[in-house]
Amino acid sequence: MAVCETCGNDYARAFTVSRDGKSWTFDSIECAASKLAPSCAHCGCRVLGHGVEHDQTVYCCAHCARLSGHKELVDSV
């Protein structure tokens, strides 16, 4: 069995995620997201969807981007 790198659970159905030449083992999507998903620069929540970006800074939504001074950013319509 493989051990989840986020929670330490030894799980028979663990899976591996690879990105940029690195690999991690997880027991759930939740653990993978908490380790790999970016955090909103304003509110700190994990960005699991597209979010919005300004100069490589990630926000979960246009509302958070606007609160951080980026009035031009809008959510997809």
PyMOL commands that set and color helices and strands:
alter all, ss='L'
color gray80, all
select helices_A, chain A and resi 29-36+62-67
alter helices_A, ss='H'
color red, helices_A
select strands_A, chain A and resi 2-3+10-11+15-19+22-26+52-54+57-59
alter strands_A, ss='S'
color yellow, strands_A
deselect
rebuild
show_as cartoon
